[in-house]
Amino acid sequence: MDDEGGNRRNGADPETYRLGPDGTPVDAGTDGPERSEPETAVEYREAGRRALAGDEYGTARERFDRALELATAAGDDELAAGALLDRGNARLERVGGDAGDPRPAPDAGTTRAAIEDAIADYTAAIERAPSGRAYFNRGLARARLGDREASTTDLERAAERGEGQPFLVRGNAYAEAGADEAARDDFTRAIERTDAARAYSNRGNANRRLGDVAAAREDYAAALDRATELPDGGRRVLVELAGVDDRAATHRVRAAFLAVTGRDLWRGVSLADAALPDADSGTPTWSDAAALVVAGEALREAAGYGRDAAVEADVSALRSGLAAADLPMPTAALVRATAGDDTEADPFETIGALETPDDLAGAVADRDDRALRAAAVAEFGRQLRLYR
């Protein structure tokens, strides 16, 4: 459940453990340090949040009720609205799930009643002091009751007040519930409002599940154009795109490069291994995939891990194919490093001198395979050198 600041409560109390006068820890128990009875509306609200974090729903409700009473008496509409928002959140948490879980209308009468009571609290909060968070939570709660039109109106108002990505949140929840058509509609709304990479990526997933492969390809490509917005630089989008595009090997190799540069070497090797069946022998895509697989096996052997049973490729055959291929300089240096071949020049010096991009996600957006290759080879070279 989110509060009006958009923060996620995790139940942790930073003051649970303290030191005594002699510097030794004081066991404050599971309830944290002793606190005085709250007196002000703010203190009652904070006490209610602590109780809610500890799943003490009855106590939380009492604290929020008192905070609302005191804030109302003081004429502080903003504080009263905050207490109402918290009380609505507490009602939903008591029956399971939260405002960000728009499922079909529940069958249980008690659950439905709790959601309706939460909506009433959010409505009262809006009447006192309208906020994006109150509209956001009411919109998602209304979606849980199946009132999609009213929910959409609320989320639009939340978005107008700068409340993050409300349609992306609701779309994700619809997708998790298997309602992909509704999810796709929400991701489209999110795109129209924000043009965000995540919205394109998630709509691509929905389109893929709905069987619209062409639309999925377009969405994934648009997400990659905005790869700098994605936390993994677009690796997961590349993997998804490989499943719907005839250039599957290219996308998997790019994803492998990203995994390796993120120091997830074994995932990178696995992606490279999966790319090989779709790559034409002798092409740069094939040689990149083959070199990563060979390097992964060399690293496992040097580190004493033994062969990776998940790798299906014939590593000896890959080495033979690489020896006969015209390889880009970074790939050639990596292959030589795996064999300990330093008859001409130290391959690790060659690898160490590679110019690598500062912005990997930017290289993905630009489809710059040379930059991605250099970054991946540099990281694999660093790992191999530890054992050579």
N, C-alpha and C positions, 0 to 999 in steps of 0.2 A: 504494500500500500504506500502510495506517495503522500507526503504532506504538501502544504501549499507552496513550499519551496522546491518541490520536485525531488526531495531527498528520500532515499530508501532507508527505513528504519531496520536495523539488524538485531536489535535487542541488546547490544553491547553498551555497557555503562563505563565510560572511561575513568570513573572514580571508584570503581569497585574495590581496587586494591590500593592501600596506602601504607606508608612507613610510620612507625611509632617514634617517640622521642629518641629512642636509642638506635634508630636506624634500621630496626628489624621489621619485616612485614607484619602488618596487622591483618588478621583474618576477619574481614568484614562480613563473611557469610554470603550466601547467594543473593541476598537482597541489596547488597552494596552497603556503603557507609550509612550510618544512622542519619536521618534527615528530620528536620523540624517539620511540624505540621504546616502545610501551605496556608497562606493568608490572603494573597492577592489572586486576581484572575490569572495572571501570567503564571504564578506558581502552581495554581490548581491545574492549569493546562499542561505544564511540564510534568506534573505528577501523574496526570492521566496518560500522557505518552509513555512514561516509564512503565506504568501498569499494563498498558496495551502491549508494549514490547515483551513483557513477561507473561503474556496471555491471561492476564487478570482482567477479564472483560467487564465484570461487574464493577470492580473498583474503578476501572478506566471510565466507565459511563458516569459513575458518581462524580468523579473529578471533573469531567467535561461539563456535566450539568451545573456544578458549582461555579466553574469558570464562566459559563454562559450567564449565569445569574448575576455574578459580580460585574461582568463586563457590561451587561444590560443596564444595571443600576448606575454604572459610571457613565453611561452614554457612549461607550467605546464600541461603535459598530464594527470596526475592523477586527478588533479582538474577539468580539462576539461571533463574527463570521468564521474566524479561525477555529473557535471552539466547536461550532456547528459542523465545520468540515471534518474536524477530528472525530466528532461523535458519529458522523456518517461513516467514516472509515472503520470505526470500531464496530459498528453494526454489521458491516460486511465481513470483517475479519472473523467475527464470532461464528458466522455460518459457513466459513470456508471460502477460499478464493478471495479475490479483491476486485477493485473497480476496473482493473485492467484485464478482466477475464470475461469478455462478452460472449457468453454461451447462450444457447436457446433457453427459453423461459423454463425455469426449474419446476419440477413437479411438486416438490415438497412445499406445503403451504407456509410452513415456518420460514423457509428460506426466501420464498417470494415476499413474505411480509417484511422480512429484515431488509431486503433490497428496496422495497417501497419506502420503508422508514428512512433508509439512508438517502434516498432521492429527496424525501421531504426535508431532511437536514441540509442537503446541498442547495435545495431551492431556497430555504430560509437564509442560508449563507449568502446566496446571490442577491436576495432582496435587501440584505443589510449592507453588503459591500461586494459588488460583483468582482470576480477574479477569474483569470484563466484557469486556475487549478480547480475551482468549484465547478465551472462549466465542463472541464475535462472529466472530472470524476462523475458528475451527473450523467454526462453523455455516455460514458462506458457502462455505468450502472443501468441506464435505460436500455442499452444494447443487450444486457443480460436478460431483460424482460422481453426481448424481441421487438421493442419499439424503435426500429431502425431510423425512421424518419426524424423523430424527436432527438434521437441520439446524434444523428448527423448535424442537426441544427446546433446542438450544444457544442459539438466538436468544432464546427465552423467558428462559433463565437470564441472558443478557447484559442483557436489558431489566430484569430484577429487580435487577441490580447497577448500574442507572443508565446503561447504555451507549447513550446517544443514541436513535436511531430505527432499530433493526436491521431491523424488518420493512419499513419504508419503503425502506431501502437495498436489501434483497433484492427487494422489489416493483419498484423502478426497474430493477434489472438484469434481472428476468424480462420487464418491459415492453420493454426495449431488445432482448431476444432474441426478441420476438414472442410470448411466452407470456402472453397477456393474462388468461386465466382464473386462472393461478397468481399473476400480479401483483395481480389484483383481490382474491384471497383475502388476500394479504399486506397490501394497503392497508386492508382491513377490520380485520385484526388491529391495524394501527397506529392506526386510528381508535378501536378499543375501548380501547387502552392510553393514547392521548395526546389524542384528539379534535383533532388538528392540522389546520390549514387545508391544508397540502401534501398530506396523506393524502387528504382529500376531493377536492382538485383532481385528483390523480393517479388516484384511483379513478374519477372522472368521465371522465377520458381513456380508461381501460381499458373502462369501460362503453360509451362512445361507439364505440370500435373494435369492441366485441362486438355492437353493434347495439341495446343497451338504452338507447334515447334518453331515456325517462322517468327511469330511474335516473341517467343522466348529468346531466340537468337538476337533479335533487335534490342531487346531489353538488356541482355547481358553485355552486348557491345556498348550500349549507352552507359552502363555501369562502369565498364572498363575505361571509357573516355573520362570518367570522373574517379579513377582509381585512387587519386590522392586523398579522397574523402573516406576511403575504406580502411579499417584498422589493420587488415592483413595485406594491403596493397593490391587486392583483387585476386588473391590466390583461390579462394573458394569459388568466385565467379568464373575463373578460368576452368576449374574442374567441371562446373555445371555446364559451361559452354561446350566443353569437349564431348558431352553426352548428347548434344543436339546439332553439332556442326560437322561438316565433312573434313575439317582441318583439326580433328581431334588430337593428333599427335603434337601439332604446334602448340595448342593450348595447354596440353599436359606438360610439355617441356617447359613452357613459361612458368606454369605453376610449380614445377620441380625447382626451377631456378630460385623462385621466391622462397620456397620452403628451405632450401639450402642456405640462402643468405640470411634467413631467420633462424639459423642454427638448428633447424629441424631436419637434420641430414637424412634420417631414415625415411621420413615421409617423402623427401625429395627423391630418394632412390626408388621408392615404391612407385611414385608418379612417373619417373623416367622409365621404369620397367614396363608400366602399363602403356606408355606411349610407343614402345618399340613395334608392336604388331601392326600399328597403323602408319608407321613411318617407312618411306621408301629407302631402301638400303643405299648408302653412299651420299644421301642428302645431308645438309647441315643439321636438320632436325633429328635424323637418325643418329648422326655422330654425336650430337649433344646428349641424347638420351643414353646411347651406349657408353659414352665416357663417364657419365654420372653413375651408371650401374657398376662399371668397372672400378671406379674410384671408391664407391661404397663398399664393394667386396674387399678391396685392398685395405681399406681402413678397418673393417671388421676383423680381417685376418691379422693385421698389425696390432690391433688392440686386444687380440686373443678371444674375440667373440665367436669365431667360426662363421661358416657360411650362413647367410640369411635364407631360411627355408621359404620365405615368401617371394623371393626373387625367382622368377620362372625362366629368365633368359639364360642361355648358355654363355657363361662369361668367357670361356676360352674362344668360342666362335666370335664373340664381340671383339676380343683383343685382335684376332686375326683380321677382322673386317676393318678395324680402326687403323691397323698397321698399313693396310693397302689404300686407305682413303686420304684425300687431300684435305687436311683438317685446318680449321682456323687456328691461329697461333695459341690462344689460351687453351683450347681443347687439346692441342698437341702437347703443350707443356703439362697439362694435367695427366694425360695418359702416360707420358714419360715419368712423371713423379710417382705414379702408382707402381711402375716397374723398377724404380730405383735406377733409371737410366740417366747417368750424368756424364756420358762419354763426350758429348759435344759441349754442353754448358749445364750448369746447375738449374734444373727446371724450377726449383723453388725460388731462385733469384728472378727468373722470368715471371713467375706467378706473382711474386711480391712487387714487381714493378708495374703491374697492370693498373690502368686507370679505371677506377670503379666509380659508378654514379653516386652522388650524394642523395639523390631522390629516386629510390627504386620504384615507388608507385608512379612517379612521373615517367619512368622508362616503360612501365606497363601501359600507361595511357598513350604513350607515343609508339607503342609496339616496337620498342628498341631492343631487339634480341641481342645485339652486340654488347650493349651495356649490361643487360641481365646476365649474359654468359660470363662476362668478365667478373661480375660480382660473385657469382656462384663458384667459379673456378678459384677466385681468391680465398673464399671461405673454406672450400674443400682443401686447398693448398695449406692453409693454416692448420687445419685439423691433421692432415697427413704428416706435416713436418714434425708434429709432436712425437711421432713414432718412428721417424726415419733417422 
